Amino acid sequence: MPVTLHGVVVILIFYVTVSSGWEETYSNYELVSEEEPIEEGPRLDYNDPTWCHSPSLANGEVNCVSPRGKSYRSTLGTRCEMTCDRGYRLMGKSSVQCLANRRWSGTAYCRRKRCHVLHLNPHGRYTCTQGFVVDSRCDFTCEPGYRIIGQHSRTCQADGSWSSVEPVCTDDDPPKIRCPLSRAKFADPGALTAKVAWDPPVATDTADKALEVILVGQGSNTAFKEGATIVRYKVYDLARNRAGCKFIVRIVVRRCEVLKPPLHGYLSCSSDTNNYGAVCEYHCDGGYERKGTSSRVCQFNNSWSGAPAECKQMEFKSDVTTASALLDQFYEKRRLLIISTPNLMNQEYRLQNLMIQKSGCGLDLRHVTVIELLGSPPRERGRIKERPLHSEVIEGLRQAFRISRSYFSMLILDKHGVDRERFISTMTSDELFAYIDDFLLDEEERDRLELHRDFCV
Ligand SMILES: *[C@@H]1O[C@H](CO)[C@@H](O)[C@H](O)[C@H]1NC(C)=O
């Protein structure tokens, strides 16, 4: 009976405070033991519904199995399984039993699960709905100029791991570059090119500051050739995104009409013969002399300066009475080959005469006029081709150049009337021409001769 009574008292007291928490429940038990001290340990009561304190688990669930049914969650021997809510991890024992000492066999609590802290990607950032706890969603964005590659958001999953993988920010925005405007320029005078200069283009990029601008083709401040030249620039950013631009440099060569060479003459022109700044010089063939301007310039307005020159047959008077009067007429125009023979039967003269007659064209090309001094006084004669010379002229020539009447000789005078070479035996025309070509012709005449050599056969 006292056992039953005591049990009733305990039950009553317990019912009053059963809804309180763990600590209170425990102290109630202490209170009871003080009221009724038990010498040999507690008596076991398998029916006591609050033998252990009522199990509870914040953010979790306790599932107890008692032999006496559902409402006996804290009877002696009850076993409880602890499970945590989603997003919480169970720390401690997952299964506890109400023991004879009125305590549970273990403790447990639920700790909020966290995903690891997301690190910050270069050029990226993120914002999360609830930090790094379960079900928080973090949304990723990239800096301007960068594009996100991968999932735009990650969610902290129930198992404490993040969904998907970290997105990356890549720079896929190409740089911008703007070329100078296309331009046209006239070629420089006397040239088919012109120097063109421009400021190199500046490139910009949303992501990168320093960009390398690469020129493809001809550079600034160099000579551009006639026509259109395309100049390109390209630029890469650090992510190898490419951009480019181009412009056109056009060089216009101003030209005059092509000059016609004079009849019995030719032109020698500088540069490209008829471009702005080109100079053309008038020259006349052997036996002809120039009348008019010696040279003309192609002007900016596409017209030639001056008027065309003409080549007129060279005139000379054979009936002058002094040697110098004769020589003056050839000054700077003709070379003279003076042939002297004691008589027309002279072997060397006959041979020479034969060769000279055959090579008239070659002599003309070399601007050579032949003067013949034949025989001795009183039957002495002098001639240029068929035109007779005065005896005073013959005498004057013989004295000025010391030409003997007693033997065959030949003398070459240059265009200034200077005695350059003397021969006392027959010369083939080849030998004669070789001498003139090597020692008497100027550059211009040599070129001209080269062009017309085949003209004389
Ligand atoms: C070209 O320019 C020159 C000098 O600058 C001038 O004398 C000439 O008359 C001009 N010719 C034409 C066709 O305009």
PDBQT file of the ligand as one rigid body, heavy atoms in Angstrom, charges set to zero:
ROOT
HETATM    1  C1  LIG A 501      49.859  76.000-114.976  1.00  0.00    +0.000 C 
HETATM    2  O1  LIG A 501      50.616  76.713-114.022  1.00  0.00    +0.000 OA
HETATM    3  C2  LIG A 501      51.616  77.588-114.562  1.00  0.00    +0.000 C 
HETATM    4  C3  LIG A 501      52.402  78.185-113.436  1.00  0.00    +0.000 C 
HETATM    5  O2  LIG A 501      51.985  77.773-112.215  1.00  0.00    +0.000 OA
HETATM    6  C4  LIG A 501      50.921  78.617-115.407  1.00  0.00    +0.000 C 
HETATM    7  O3  LIG A 501      51.880  79.474-115.967  1.00  0.00    +0.000 OA
HETATM    8  C5  LIG A 501      50.107  77.949-116.498  1.00  0.00    +0.000 C 
HETATM    9  O4  LIG A 501      49.389  78.906-117.244  1.00  0.00    +0.000 OA
HETATM   10  C6  LIG A 501      49.143  76.952-115.931  1.00  0.00    +0.000 C 
HETATM   11  N1  LIG A 501      48.550  76.191-117.024  1.00  0.00    +0.000 N 
HETATM   12  C7  LIG A 501      47.275  75.886-117.066  1.00  0.00    +0.000 C 
HETATM   13  C8  LIG A 501      46.816  75.113-118.235  1.00  0.00    +0.000 C 
HETATM   14  O5  LIG A 501      46.502  76.238-116.199  1.00  0.00    +0.000 OA
ENDROOT
TORSDOF 0
